[in-house]
Amino acid sequence: MSTLKIAIQKSGRLNEDSIQILKDCGISINNGNDQLKAEATNFPLEVLYLRNSDIPQYLIDGVVDIAIVGDNLLVEKGKDIKVIQKLGFSKCKVSVAVPKTFDYKSIKDLEGMRIATSYPNTVIDYFAKFGMTVDIHQISGSVEIAPNIGLADGIVDIVSSGSTLFKNNLKEVEVIFKSEAVLAVSPKVTPEVQSIINTLQFRIESVLRARKSKYILMNVPNDKIEAVSNILPVLKSATVMPLAQEGWSSVHTVIDKDTFWDVIDQLKEAGAEGILVCPIEKMVL
C-alpha cells in the first residue's frame, strides 16, 4: 500500500497548528524532538519536517505529495501548485510598510525606491501591476529592521498583529494579499496516493466544519417553537423533543460560531430559555 508524504514546517506556530489538525483528524504521529521524518501509526502517512521556504520546491519535484504551507509561499515560489483546502489558521497579510515619518500618499510614492523583502517575485509582480519598478534588496529574516539601518526605504513582509512593525517604527501602507495555511498538492501524485489524499481531505473538512460551529440546546415554550425555528440557521431542521413539563420542548441545533452572539440574543427575545452551548469535535455531512 502507498504512503502519503506530507510536508509541514519544522518549527514555529505553523508547525504546531499543522500537527494539531492532523491529531484532530484522528492521526497519531510518532514524532520526537528534532526529528526530520515521522510516521503515523494508524494512517498511511509520513510527515517530513522541512524549512518553510523549501516546501514549494519539494511539492513541484514530487518529493512530497501534499503540504500544509502558507499561501504566501505558494504565491512567491509555487504559483502552479494546486491548493485543495484552505485551513483557516496562520492567517496573515503580505504588506508594504514604510517608516512612520514617511509622508505616504499613494503607491506611486515608492517608484524606484529600495524595498527589502523575502518575497522578491511577489514584489516584482505587485509593482508591475502599477507600471512601476523598485530596487529590491532580498534578505531573509528581520526584514523590518532594514529601513532603520539604512538598507531600504520600505519593506514587503508578512504582517500578523502589526506589533513588529510598530516596534520598528514602521506603518503598513498597502496590503498586497491576505494569506493563510492551505493544503497544497504536488502535480506528480499517483492515483493510489490521490485516494489517500481524498480520505485525509474528508477528515480535515469535518474538523474545520466543527471548528466553525457550536451545538446549542434550549428550552422553548411550545407556542414559540415556530418563532425560534425561524431564527435558527440549521443544517436541515432543528431537533424538537418534548420536556417533562407540559407545554415546553427542548430544541437542539447547530449554529455558526461567527454569528453566535447575534443569534443567541434573538433566541432569548423569541422566548428561548436555559440555552446550553457545546463544542463540536467533528461534523460529518
PASEBA-1860 file (N, C-alpha, C; in nm, 3 decimals):
! residues 285
1> MSTLKIAI> 0.084/-0.119/0.000/0.000/0.000/0.000/0.087/0.124/0.000 ~ 0.047/0.226/-0.074/0.124/0.351/-0.081/0.114/0.428/0.050 ~ 0.213/0.512/0.072/0.215/0.600/0.188/0.211/0.744/0.142 ~ 0.125/0.823/0.200/0.113/0.965/0.167/0.221/1.043/0.240 ~ 0.300/1.119/0.165/0.406/1.200/0.225/0.360/1.345/0.233 ~ 0.358/1.397/0.356/0.313/1.533/0.378/0.426/1.616/0.439 ~ 0.446/1.736/0.388/0.547/1.827/0.441/0.480/1.931/0.529 ~ 0.541/1.957/0.643/0.498/2.067/0.727/0.621/2.142/0.776
9> QKSGRLNE> 0.600/2.263/0.819/0.709/2.346/0.869/0.771/2.280/0.992 ~ 0.903/2.279/1.001/0.969/2.203/1.107/0.965/2.271/1.244 ~ 0.931/2.400/1.250/0.922/2.468/1.378/0.830/2.589/1.365 ~ 0.790/2.642/1.479/0.707/2.762/1.476/0.559/2.732/1.488 ~ 0.477/2.840/1.483/0.334/2.828/1.504/0.267/2.742/1.396 ~ 0.311/2.756/1.273/0.251/2.677/1.165/0.273/2.528/1.188 ~ 0.387/2.492/1.245/0.415/2.353/1.279/0.315/2.302/1.382 ~ 0.293/2.381/1.486/0.203/2.340/1.594/0.060/2.323/1.544
17> DSIQILKD> 0.014/2.418/1.465/-0.122/2.411/1.413/-0.139/2.296/1.315 ~ -0.034/2.267/1.237/-0.039/2.157/1.141/-0.048/2.023/1.212 ~ 0.033/2.004/1.314/0.029/1.880/1.392/-0.107/1.866/1.459 ~ -0.161/1.977/1.508/-0.289/1.971/1.579/-0.402/1.928/1.487 ~ -0.406/1.979/1.364/-0.517/1.942/1.276/-0.506/1.795/1.234 ~ -0.384/1.744/1.221/-0.368/1.601/1.192/-0.416/1.517/1.311 ~ -0.385/1.562/1.432/-0.432/1.490/1.551/-0.584/1.495/1.560 ~ -0.642/1.611/1.527/-0.788/1.624/1.530/-0.854/1.534/1.425
25> CGISINNG> -0.778/1.498/1.323/-0.828/1.405/1.221/-0.812/1.259/1.264 ~ -0.767/1.239/1.388/-0.753/1.104/1.440/-0.625/1.035/1.400 ~ -0.525/1.113/1.356/-0.398/1.056/1.310/-0.293/1.068/1.419 ~ -0.237/0.955/1.460/-0.132/0.952/1.564/0.005/0.951/1.499 ~ 0.090/1.045/1.539/0.222/1.058/1.479/0.330/1.039/1.584 ~ 0.422/0.949/1.556/0.535/0.927/1.645/0.646/1.026/1.612 ~ 0.642/1.141/1.673/0.746/1.239/1.645/0.814/1.282/1.775 ~ 0.948/1.278/1.774/1.026/1.323/1.888/1.093/1.455/1.856
33> NDQLKAEA> 1.172/1.503/1.950/1.242/1.629/1.929/1.345/1.617/1.817 ~ 1.349/1.718/1.732/1.449/1.729/1.625/1.439/1.621/1.519 ~ 1.327/1.549/1.514/1.309/1.453/1.406/1.279/1.527/1.276 ~ 1.332/1.476/1.165/1.303/1.534/1.034/1.198/1.454/0.960 ~ 1.167/1.335/1.013/1.069/1.248/0.949/1.000/1.164/1.055 ~ 0.870/1.146/1.040/0.795/1.064/1.136/0.680/0.996/1.064 ~ 0.642/0.879/1.114/0.533/0.803/1.053/0.411/0.801/1.143 ~ 0.295/0.801/1.081/0.171/0.784/1.156/0.154/0.636/1.188
41> TNFPLEVL> 0.095/0.608/1.305/0.078/0.469/1.347/-0.056/0.410/1.302 ~ -0.150/0.495/1.262/-0.284/0.446/1.231/-0.340/0.501/1.099 ~ -0.250/0.550/1.014/-0.291/0.605/0.885/-0.170/0.599/0.793 ~ -0.189/0.571/0.663/-0.073/0.560/0.573/-0.013/0.697/0.540 ~ 0.056/0.754/0.640/0.106/0.891/0.630/0.247/0.901/0.686 ~ 0.331/0.972/0.615/0.466/1.002/0.661/0.484/1.153/0.659 ~ 0.530/1.208/0.772/0.548/1.352/0.785/0.694/1.388/0.766 ~ 0.720/1.485/0.679/0.855/1.540/0.662/0.856/1.682/0.716
49> YLRNSDIP> 0.946/1.708/0.811/0.957/1.841/0.872/1.063/1.919/0.794 ~ 1.020/2.024/0.724/1.107/2.095/0.632/1.111/2.245/0.663 ~ 1.214/2.310/0.611/1.216/2.455/0.615/1.100/2.508/0.532 ~ 1.030/2.605/0.586/0.910/2.655/0.520/0.936/2.696/0.376 ~ 1.045/2.767/0.354/1.075/2.820/0.221/1.109/2.711/0.120 ~ 1.144/2.590/0.168/1.180/2.480/0.077/1.059/2.400/0.032 ~ 0.947/2.411/0.100/0.833/2.323/0.076/0.778/2.334/-0.066 ~ 0.761/2.453/-0.124/0.708/2.458/-0.261/0.788/2.375/-0.361
57> QYLIDGVV> 0.922/2.380/-0.351/1.004/2.304/-0.446/0.990/2.154/-0.425 ~ 0.976/2.111/-0.300/0.954/1.969/-0.272/0.824/1.921/-0.335 ~ 0.723/2.007/-0.334/0.596/1.973/-0.399/0.612/1.965/-0.550 ~ 0.678/2.063/-0.607/0.698/2.068/-0.752/0.775/1.944/-0.800 ~ 0.876/1.904/-0.723/0.960/1.790/-0.761/0.894/1.655/-0.730 ~ 0.784/1.657/-0.654/0.718/1.532/-0.620/0.786/1.456/-0.508 ~ 0.875/1.521/-0.434/0.939/1.457/-0.319/0.836/1.434/-0.209 ~ 0.743/1.530/-0.194/0.628/1.512/-0.105/0.502/1.521/-0.189
65> DIAIVGDN> 0.397/1.457/-0.139/0.270/1.455/-0.214/0.183/1.575/-0.182 ~ 0.178/1.612/-0.056/0.100/1.727/-0.013/0.179/1.803/0.092 ~ 0.130/1.923/0.125/0.197/2.003/0.227/0.097/2.096/0.292 ~ 0.120/2.125/0.418/0.049/2.233/0.485/0.147/2.350/0.486 ~ 0.111/2.454/0.414/0.205/2.563/0.388/0.128/2.694/0.379 ~ 0.196/2.803/0.406/0.134/2.933/0.392/0.109/2.967/0.247 ~ -0.009/3.020/0.219/-0.045/3.058/0.084/0.054/3.160/0.028 ~ 0.113/3.241/0.115/0.208/3.342/0.071/0.331/3.281/0.005
73> LLVEKGKD> 0.372/3.162/0.052/0.489/3.096/-0.009/0.455/3.040/-0.147 ~ 0.333/2.996/-0.165/0.294/2.945/-0.296/0.285/3.058/-0.397 ~ 0.238/3.174/-0.355/0.236/3.289/-0.444/0.377/3.326/-0.487 ~ 0.471/3.314/-0.394/0.610/3.352/-0.421/0.684/3.246/-0.502 ~ 0.665/3.117/-0.466/0.751/3.013/-0.523/0.680/2.897/-0.592 ~ 0.548/2.895/-0.587/0.478/2.780/-0.643/0.342/2.813/-0.699 ~ 0.338/2.907/-0.793/0.209/2.953/-0.847/0.131/2.842/-0.916 ~ 0.200/2.742/-0.968/0.132/2.634/-1.041/0.092/2.518/-0.951
81> IKVIQKLG> 0.121/2.530/-0.822/0.084/2.424/-0.728/-0.063/2.440/-0.690 ~ -0.136/2.330/-0.695/-0.280/2.334/-0.669/-0.311/2.334/-0.519 ~ -0.397/2.425/-0.477/-0.446/2.431/-0.339/-0.580/2.359/-0.334 ~ -0.592/2.260/-0.247/-0.717/2.184/-0.240/-0.800/2.217/-0.116 ~ -0.741/2.289/-0.020/-0.817/2.322/0.101/-0.754/2.440/0.174 ~ -0.834/2.542/0.202/-0.791/2.647/0.293/-0.816/2.600/0.434 ~ -0.721/2.625/0.525/-0.727/2.563/0.657/-0.768/2.657/0.770 ~ -0.772/2.786/0.744/-0.828/2.879/0.842/-0.738/2.918/0.957
89> FSKCKVSV> -0.611/2.875/0.958/-0.520/2.919/1.064/-0.394/2.980/1.003 ~ -0.309/3.033/1.090/-0.188/3.104/1.046/-0.221/3.215/0.946 ~ -0.325/3.291/0.979/-0.366/3.399/0.890/-0.274/3.519/0.904 ~ -0.242/3.582/0.792/-0.157/3.699/0.791/-0.181/3.778/0.663 ~ -0.110/3.887/0.649/-0.115/3.967/0.526/0.027/3.983/0.475 ~ 0.040/3.993/0.345/0.167/4.033/0.284/0.150/4.181/0.249 ~ 0.227/4.265/0.315/0.201/4.408/0.309/0.326/4.489/0.278 ~ 0.301/4.610/0.229/0.407/4.710/0.211/0.407/4.800/0.335
97> AVPKTFDY> 0.525/4.822/0.392/0.537/4.908/0.509/0.652/5.006/0.489 ~ 0.636/5.124/0.544/0.738/5.230/0.535/0.756/5.292/0.672 ~ 0.863/5.368/0.694/0.880/5.436/0.823/0.760/5.526/0.855 ~ 0.729/5.539/0.984/0.616/5.620/1.027/0.629/5.765/0.982 ~ 0.753/5.811/0.966/0.776/5.950/0.928/0.759/5.974/0.778 ~ 0.744/5.866/0.701/0.731/5.878/0.555/0.594/5.937/0.522 ~ 0.592/6.044/0.446/0.467/6.109/0.407/0.408/6.033/0.287 ~ 0.336/5.925/0.317/0.286/5.835/0.214/0.147/5.877/0.168
105> KSIKDLEG> 0.132/5.894/0.037/0.002/5.931/-0.020/-0.052/5.822/-0.113 ~ 0.037/5.759/-0.190/-0.007/5.652/-0.281/0.111/5.563/-0.314 ~ 0.081/5.450/-0.378/0.186/5.355/-0.415/0.292/5.418/-0.505 ~ 0.254/5.519/-0.579/0.347/5.585/-0.670/0.462/5.654/-0.595 ~ 0.442/5.677/-0.466/0.549/5.739/-0.385/0.671/5.648/-0.372 ~ 0.653/5.519/-0.402/0.763/5.424/-0.387/0.836/5.395/-0.518 ~ 0.803/5.464/-0.623/0.868/5.445/-0.752/1.019/5.456/-0.738 ~ 1.091/5.349/-0.780/1.237/5.349/-0.780/1.302/5.337/-0.644
113> MRIATSYP> 1.226/5.323/-0.539/1.284/5.318/-0.405/1.332/5.177/-0.370 ~ 1.410/5.170/-0.264/1.468/5.044/-0.218/1.368/4.971/-0.128 ~ 1.335/4.847/-0.166/1.241/4.766/-0.090/1.310/4.639/-0.043 ~ 1.314/4.620/0.088/1.370/4.497/0.145/1.260/4.393/0.161 ~ 1.289/4.269/0.124/1.185/4.166/0.129/1.244/4.026/0.120 ~ 1.166/3.929/0.166/1.196/3.788/0.143/1.111/3.733/0.030 ~ 1.032/3.821/-0.033/0.939/3.780/-0.138/0.961/3.861/-0.265 ~ 1.077/3.843/-0.330/1.109/3.926/-0.447/1.013/3.909/-0.563
121> NTVIDYFA> 0.969/3.786/-0.591/0.877/3.765/-0.704/0.742/3.832/-0.678 ~ 0.697/3.823/-0.555/0.571/3.888/-0.518/0.581/4.039/-0.535 ~ 0.694/4.095/-0.493/0.714/4.240/-0.504/0.718/4.284/-0.650 ~ 0.793/4.211/-0.731/0.804/4.246/-0.874/0.667/4.244/-0.940 ~ 0.591/4.136/-0.914/0.458/4.122/-0.976/0.363/4.232/-0.929 ~ 0.371/4.266/-0.801/0.280/4.365/-0.746/0.305/4.504/-0.805 ~ 0.430/4.546/-0.804/0.460/4.680/-0.854/0.445/4.689/-1.006 ~ 0.463/4.575/-1.074/0.445/4.573/-1.220/0.301/4.605/-1.257
129> KFGMTVDI> 0.206/4.570/-1.169/0.065/4.599/-1.197/0.039/4.750/-1.204 ~ 0.126/4.827/-1.141/0.113/4.973/-1.143/0.209/5.038/-1.242 ~ 0.277/4.952/-1.321/0.376/5.004/-1.416/0.497/5.061/-1.348 ~ 0.533/5.005/-1.233/0.642/5.059/-1.151/0.755/4.958/-1.138 ~ 0.873/5.009/-1.112/0.988/4.927/-1.075/1.045/4.979/-0.944 ~ 1.097/4.888/-0.863/1.162/4.925/-0.738/1.295/4.852/-0.728 ~ 1.381/4.900/-0.643/1.512/4.838/-0.620/1.498/4.737/-0.507 ~ 1.499/4.609/-0.543/1.473/4.503/-0.444/1.601/4.461/-0.373
137> HQISGSVE> 1.595/4.457/-0.241/1.703/4.403/-0.159/1.649/4.275/-0.094 ~ 1.689/4.160/-0.147/1.637/4.034/-0.095/1.714/3.991/0.028 ~ 1.644/3.979/0.140/1.706/3.932/0.264/1.612/3.831/0.329 ~ 1.664/3.750/0.418/1.582/3.652/0.489/1.592/3.680/0.638 ~ 1.478/3.693/0.701/1.476/3.719/0.845/1.501/3.865/0.878 ~ 1.429/3.915/0.979/1.447/4.051/1.030/1.437/4.157/0.920 ~ 1.344/4.138/0.828/1.324/4.232/0.719/1.289/4.371/0.771 ~ 1.213/4.374/0.880/1.161/4.501/0.931/1.269/4.596/0.983
145> IAPNIGLA> 1.390/4.545/1.005/1.496/4.632/1.055/1.565/4.710/0.943 ~ 1.543/4.667/0.818/1.615/4.724/0.703/1.604/4.877/0.693 ~ 1.485/4.937/0.705/1.479/5.084/0.696/1.554/5.154/0.808 ~ 1.556/5.095/0.926/1.622/5.158/1.042/1.774/5.162/1.029 ~ 1.830/5.068/0.951/1.976/5.067/0.935/2.019/5.124/0.801 ~ 1.924/5.182/0.729/1.957/5.248/0.603/1.967/5.158/0.484 ~ 1.926/5.032/0.496/1.936/4.937/0.385/1.824/4.957/0.283 ~ 1.708/5.005/0.330/1.593/5.017/0.240/1.506/5.135/0.281
153> DGIVDIVS> 1.420/5.176/0.188/1.324/5.284/0.215/1.192/5.228/0.267 ~ 1.168/5.099/0.239/1.046/5.034/0.283/1.063/4.884/0.275 ~ 0.962/4.811/0.316/0.970/4.665/0.316/0.841/4.604/0.262 ~ 0.850/4.479/0.218/0.734/4.395/0.193/0.755/4.268/0.275 ~ 0.660/4.242/0.366/0.677/4.127/0.455/0.539/4.082/0.503 ~ 0.538/3.968/0.572/0.412/3.921/0.628/0.382/4.000/0.756 ~ 0.255/4.029/0.775/0.209/4.105/0.892/0.095/4.027/0.957 ~ 0.109/4.002/1.088/0.001/3.936/1.162/-0.072/4.037/1.248
161> SGSTLFKN> -0.016/4.066/1.364/-0.079/4.163/1.454/-0.037/4.306/1.425 ~ 0.079/4.322/1.360/0.132/4.455/1.335/0.224/4.504/1.444 ~ 0.242/4.425/1.550/0.326/4.469/1.662/0.473/4.482/1.623 ~ 0.520/4.394/1.534/0.661/4.402/1.492/0.685/4.529/1.412 ~ 0.591/4.566/1.326/0.603/4.693/1.254/0.608/4.809/1.352 ~ 0.519/4.808/1.448/0.512/4.916/1.546/0.644/4.931/1.623 ~ 0.701/4.818/1.665/0.825/4.821/1.742/0.942/4.876/1.660 ~ 0.932/4.862/1.528/1.040/4.910/1.440/1.004/5.041/1.370
169> NLKEVEVI> 0.907/5.112/1.427/0.868/5.245/1.376/0.827/5.242/1.229 ~ 0.752/5.137/1.193/0.702/5.124/1.056/0.550/5.128/1.056 ~ 0.493/5.161/0.943/0.348/5.160/0.927/0.310/5.087/0.799 ~ 0.202/5.012/0.805/0.151/4.941/0.688/0.078/5.040/0.598 ~ 0.114/5.040/0.469/0.051/5.135/0.377/-0.024/5.067/0.263 ~ 0.010/4.943/0.232/-0.060/4.868/0.128/-0.065/4.720/0.167 ~ -0.179/4.656/0.142/-0.192/4.511/0.160/-0.190/4.447/0.022 ~ -0.088/4.366/-0.004/-0.076/4.301/-0.135/-0.178/4.188/-0.146
177> FKSEAVLA> -0.184/4.101/-0.045/-0.288/3.998/-0.039/-0.293/3.940/0.101 ~ -0.404/3.872/0.130/-0.419/3.803/0.258/-0.385/3.656/0.241 ~ -0.322/3.600/0.343/-0.273/3.463/0.334/-0.319/3.382/0.456 ~ -0.322/3.251/0.439/-0.348/3.159/0.549/-0.286/3.025/0.514 ~ -0.285/2.934/0.609/-0.235/2.799/0.582/-0.330/2.727/0.487 ~ -0.272/2.653/0.394/-0.351/2.578/0.297/-0.295/2.437/0.284 ~ -0.379/2.348/0.230/-0.334/2.214/0.195/-0.307/2.214/0.046 ~ -0.181/2.196/0.009/-0.139/2.202/-0.131/-0.093/2.064/-0.177
185> VSPKVTPE> -0.114/2.035/-0.306/-0.085/1.902/-0.357/0.016/1.909/-0.472 ~ 0.104/1.812/-0.477/0.204/1.803/-0.583/0.138/1.766/-0.716 ~ 0.190/1.817/-0.826/0.136/1.778/-0.957/0.174/1.636/-0.996 ~ 0.255/1.568/-0.913/0.306/1.436/-0.951/0.247/1.321/-0.869 ~ 0.133/1.344/-0.802/0.076/1.236/-0.721/0.019/1.126/-0.809 ~ 0.027/1.003/-0.762/-0.027/0.888/-0.833/-0.174/0.870/-0.796 ~ -0.251/0.797/-0.876/-0.392/0.773/-0.844/-0.411/0.708/-0.708 ~ -0.322/0.616/-0.670/-0.335/0.548/-0.541/-0.314/0.647/-0.427
193> VQSIINTL> -0.214/0.734/-0.441/-0.189/0.836/-0.338/-0.304/0.937/-0.335 ~ -0.358/0.969/-0.451/-0.471/1.063/-0.457/-0.589/1.011/-0.376 ~ -0.608/0.881/-0.375/-0.716/0.820/-0.297/-0.696/0.845/-0.148 ~ -0.571/0.837/-0.104/-0.541/0.864/0.038/-0.561/1.013/0.068 ~ -0.523/1.097/-0.026/-0.543/1.241/-0.009/-0.691/1.272/0.008 ~ -0.775/1.207/-0.073/-0.919/1.230/-0.064/-0.972/1.194/0.075 ~ -0.922/1.083/0.129/-0.965/1.041/0.263/-0.922/1.142/0.368 ~ -0.797/1.188/0.358/-0.747/1.287/0.454/-0.824/1.418/0.442
201> QFRIESVL> -0.851/1.461/0.320/-0.923/1.587/0.300/-1.064/1.579/0.357 ~ -1.128/1.464/0.345/-1.260/1.445/0.402/-1.256/1.465/0.554 ~ -1.154/1.409/0.617/-1.140/1.424/0.763/-1.114/1.571/0.800 ~ -1.027/1.636/0.724/-0.995/1.776/0.752/-1.119/1.864/0.738 ~ -1.197/1.840/0.634/-1.320/1.918/0.614/-1.415/1.900/0.732 ~ -1.423/1.779/0.786/-1.510/1.753/0.901/-1.462/1.828/1.024 ~ -1.330/1.834/1.043/-1.272/1.906/1.157/-1.295/2.056/1.142 ~ -1.269/2.109/1.024/-1.285/2.253/1.002/-1.430/2.296/1.017
209> RARKSKYI> -1.521/2.213/0.969/-1.664/2.245/0.980/-1.704/2.251/1.128 ~ -1.649/2.159/1.208/-1.681/2.158/1.351/-1.623/2.281/1.421 ~ -1.504/2.322/1.381/-1.441/2.438/1.444/-1.522/2.567/1.422 ~ -1.598/2.569/1.314/-1.675/2.689/1.280/-1.816/2.688/1.340 ~ -1.849/2.583/1.416/-1.987/2.566/1.460/-1.995/2.540/1.609 ~ -2.114/2.567/1.665/-2.146/2.536/1.804/-2.278/2.460/1.809 ~ -2.285/2.364/1.900/-2.410/2.289/1.919/-2.484/2.354/2.035 ~ -2.610/2.390/2.015/-2.685/2.455/2.122/-2.813/2.378/2.153
217> LMNVPNDK> -2.849/2.380/2.281/-2.973/2.319/2.330/-3.046/2.427/2.408 ~ -3.177/2.432/2.395/-3.254/2.535/2.466/-3.393/2.484/2.497 ~ -3.452/2.540/2.600/-3.591/2.510/2.635/-3.680/2.619/2.576 ~ -3.786/2.577/2.509/-3.872/2.671/2.438/-4.019/2.637/2.465 ~ -4.102/2.737/2.499/-4.246/2.712/2.509/-4.299/2.664/2.374 ~ -4.390/2.568/2.376/-4.438/2.510/2.251/-4.499/2.614/2.157 ~ -4.561/2.717/2.215/-4.624/2.817/2.128/-4.523/2.914/2.066 ~ -4.393/2.898/2.102/-4.291/2.985/2.046/-4.187/2.909/1.963
225> IEAVSNIL> -4.211/2.779/1.944/-4.116/2.697/1.868/-4.101/2.748/1.725 ~ -4.212/2.783/1.663/-4.204/2.830/1.525/-4.121/2.957/1.514 ~ -4.142/3.051/1.607/-4.066/3.177/1.605/-3.918/3.151/1.626 ~ -3.885/3.061/1.719/-3.745/3.027/1.744/-3.685/2.956/1.623 ~ -3.758/2.863/1.564/-3.708/2.787/1.449/-3.677/2.877/1.331 ~ -3.755/2.984/1.316/-3.732/3.076/1.205/-3.601/3.153/1.219 ~ -3.551/3.161/1.340/-3.425/3.231/1.366/-3.305/3.141/1.338 ~ -3.324/3.011/1.359/-3.211/2.919/1.359/-3.159/2.889/1.218
233> PVLKSATV> -3.026/2.910/1.197/-2.963/2.867/1.071/-2.921/2.721/1.085 ~ -3.003/2.629/1.041/-2.980/2.487/1.069/-2.933/2.413/0.945 ~ -2.878/2.293/0.966/-2.833/2.210/0.856/-2.953/2.161/0.775 ~ -3.053/2.106/0.842/-3.177/2.064/0.775/-3.296/2.124/0.852 ~ -3.317/2.072/0.973/-3.418/2.131/1.060/-3.377/2.103/1.204 ~ -3.425/2.189/1.294/-3.391/2.172/1.435/-3.455/2.045/1.491 ~ -3.391/1.988/1.593/-3.447/1.874/1.664/-3.535/1.926/1.777 ~ -3.659/1.882/1.783/-3.753/1.926/1.886/-3.800/1.804/1.964
241> MPLAQEGW> -3.779/1.807/2.100/-3.819/1.696/2.185/-3.900/1.750/2.302 ~ -4.013/1.686/2.335/-4.097/1.733/2.447/-4.026/1.716/2.581 ~ -4.047/1.813/2.669/-3.993/1.805/2.805/-4.097/1.744/2.898 ~ -4.054/1.706/3.018/-4.148/1.651/3.117/-4.250/1.755/3.157 ~ -4.208/1.882/3.161/-4.300/1.990/3.194/-4.391/2.018/3.075 ~ -4.518/2.007/3.094/-4.614/2.023/2.985/-4.605/2.163/2.925 ~ -4.614/2.168/2.791/-4.613/2.296/2.722/-4.474/2.345/2.682 ~ -4.370/2.264/2.713/-4.232/2.303/2.681/-4.163/2.193/2.601
249> SSVHTVID> -4.066/2.235/2.519/-3.986/2.140/2.441/-3.839/2.180/2.447 ~ -3.753/2.082/2.422/-3.609/2.107/2.409/-3.576/2.113/2.260 ~ -3.513/2.221/2.220/-3.476/2.241/2.080/-3.325/2.233/2.067 ~ -3.276/2.149/1.975/-3.133/2.130/1.953/-3.098/2.169/1.809 ~ -2.984/2.235/1.791/-2.940/2.268/1.656/-2.793/2.308/1.656 ~ -2.742/2.339/1.540/-2.604/2.383/1.521/-2.607/2.525/1.464 ~ -2.524/2.614/1.521/-2.517/2.750/1.469/-2.372/2.786/1.439 ~ -2.355/2.883/1.351/-2.222/2.928/1.311/-2.157/3.008/1.423
257> KDTFWDVI> -2.030/2.978/1.451/-1.959/3.045/1.560/-1.949/3.196/1.538 ~ -1.934/3.238/1.414/-1.914/3.381/1.385/-2.039/3.464/1.413 ~ -2.157/3.402/1.405/-2.281/3.476/1.429/-2.345/3.436/1.562 ~ -2.269/3.369/1.644/-2.320/3.309/1.768/-2.397/3.407/1.856 ~ -2.334/3.518/1.895/-2.397/3.607/1.992/-2.519/3.676/1.935 ~ -2.517/3.711/1.808/-2.634/3.772/1.746/-2.753/3.677/1.749 ~ -2.728/3.550/1.718/-2.834/3.450/1.718/-2.886/3.426/1.859 ~ -2.795/3.418/1.956/-2.836/3.395/2.095/-2.928/3.506/2.144
265> DQLKEAGA> -2.893/3.631/2.114/-2.977/3.745/2.155/-3.116/3.734/2.095 ~ -3.124/3.697/1.968/-3.254/3.682/1.901/-3.336/3.568/1.962 ~ -3.268/3.458/1.997/-3.338/3.343/2.056/-3.398/3.379/2.192 ~ -3.323/3.454/2.272/-3.375/3.495/2.403/-3.498/3.583/2.387 ~ -3.491/3.676/2.291/-3.604/3.765/2.268/-3.727/3.688/2.219 ~ -3.702/3.577/2.147/-3.812/3.498/2.094/-3.872/3.402/2.196 ~ -3.809/3.392/2.316/-3.866/3.310/2.421/-3.785/3.190/2.465 ~ -3.668/3.168/2.406/-3.585/3.054/2.445/-3.524/3.079/2.583
273> EGILVCPI> -3.514/2.971/2.663/-3.455/2.980/2.796/-3.357/2.864/2.816 ~ -3.274/2.875/2.919/-3.183/2.765/2.954/-3.097/2.721/2.838 ~ -3.038/2.817/2.769/-2.959/2.785/2.649/-2.824/2.729/2.688 ~ -2.793/2.610/2.641/-2.663/2.545/2.665/-2.585/2.543/2.535 ~ -2.455/2.566/2.544/-2.368/2.571/2.426/-2.258/2.466/2.442 ~ -2.238/2.382/2.340/-2.139/2.275/2.346/-2.046/2.283/2.225 ~ -1.916/2.255/2.245/-1.826/2.246/2.130/-1.855/2.121/2.049 ~ -1.819/2.124/1.923/-1.837/2.008/1.835/-1.698/1.957/1.795
281> EKMVL> -1.674/1.829/1.814/-1.543/1.772/1.782/-1.529/1.747/1.632 ~ -1.629/1.687/1.570/-1.628/1.660/1.426/-1.769/1.686/1.373 ~ -1.779/1.723/1.247/-1.910/1.737/1.181/-1.902/1.673/1.045 ~ -1.963/1.558/1.029/-1.959/1.482/0.904/-2.091/1.497/0.833 ~ -2.088/1.548/0.711/-2.210/1.568/0.634/-2.220/1.464/0.523
END
